[in-house]
Amino acid sequence: MCRIYTDKLHLVIGTMKREYDFSRGKRGAVLRTPRGKTRITIRIDDDILEWFRSQVHKPGGGSYQTLINNALRSFVDFEERSLEDTLRRVLREELPRYARKKATGLTRR
C-alpha cells in the first residue's frame, strides 16, 4: 500500500514543471457569472446562514444561495403586491368621494 501511494506521489511530482508562465493569466473568478446574476459579498448572521443551509439539506441537496435568492424574491414580490393592494384600496375609497364632489360642483381648481 505504501508503494502505491509512493508511485502516485512520484507521478504527481513527476508531472510538475519547475516554472510556470503566468504572463497571460487573468485575475478574478475562474467561472463566469451567468447572465442576470451578480456576484456579491454580504455578511449574514451565523444562525441565519445555518438555517438556510439546514433547509437545503432537508430535501436532499441543492444550494443555500438559491434558497436565499428565492426567499428574497418572495419578499420583494410580497412587498410589491402589498403596495399594489394598498393603492387599489385607497383608490376604491377615494374615487367615489371625488366623483360625488365633482357631481355637486364642489371640486377645487
N, C-alpha and C positions, 0 to 999 in steps of 0.2 A: 504494500500500500504506500509506503514511503517512496518507493521507486517511481510509482505512477505520478504521485504529486511532484516529485523532483523532475520528472520528464516534462510534465505540463508547465512547471515553472521555467524550465530551460527553454521550452518553446516560446513562452511569453517573452522572456528576456531576450531570446534569440531574434525575435521579430522587432524589437525596439531599435530605433536608429539612435545614433549618438547625438544628432542635432536635427531639429525640425525647422522648416521655413514658414514663419507666420506672417511674412510680409504682405500677403494678400488676405489675411484673416480679417474678419469683421467682428466688431464688438456687438454685444446685445444678445437678445434671445435667439436661441437656436431654432425654435419653432415659431413660425409666423402666427400672429393673432388672426383668427378668422374675421372676415368682413362683418361689420356690425358689432364687433366686440372691442373693448378697450382694456388693455392690461393696466391695472392699478394696484397700489399697495394701500391697505387700510388696516387700522387697528380695531380688533373686535375683542370684547371681553372673553376671557378664557372659558367661562361657563356657557356663553352663547355659542362659541365655536364648537365646544364639546357636545352641546345639544344637537347642533346640525350634523356633526359627524356621527353621532349615535343614531340619529334618524335615518341617515343614509344606510347604515349597516343593518338596520332592522329589516328592510325589504329585500336585502341580499346584494347590496352593492350600489355603485353609482358615484356621483361626485357631489361632495358637500357644497362646492362652489355653485353648481347648478341649482341645488336646493335653496341656497341663499338668494340667488338671482330670481328664482321663482317666487320666493317669499316677498322680495322687494317689488316684483312686478305685480303681485296680488295686492300689496299695499297701495301702490300707485293707482291701479285700476279702481280699487275701493274709494280712494280719495277723489278721483275724477268723477265716479258715479255719485258720490256723496254731494259734490259741488253741483253736478247737474240736477240731482233731485232737489236740492235747496233752491236753485234758480227756478225750476219748474213750479215748486210750491209757492214761492214769492210771486211769480207771475200770475199764477192762478188766483192768489189772494188779492193782488193789486189791480190787475186789469179790469175786473168788474167795477171796482170803485172809480177808476179813471173813466170808464165808459159811462157810468151814471153821472159823473160831474160834467162830462162833455155834453151829454144829452140835455142837461139842465142849464148849460151855458156858464158853468162856474169854473171853467178851466183857466189857468193863468197863461199869460203870454209872455 
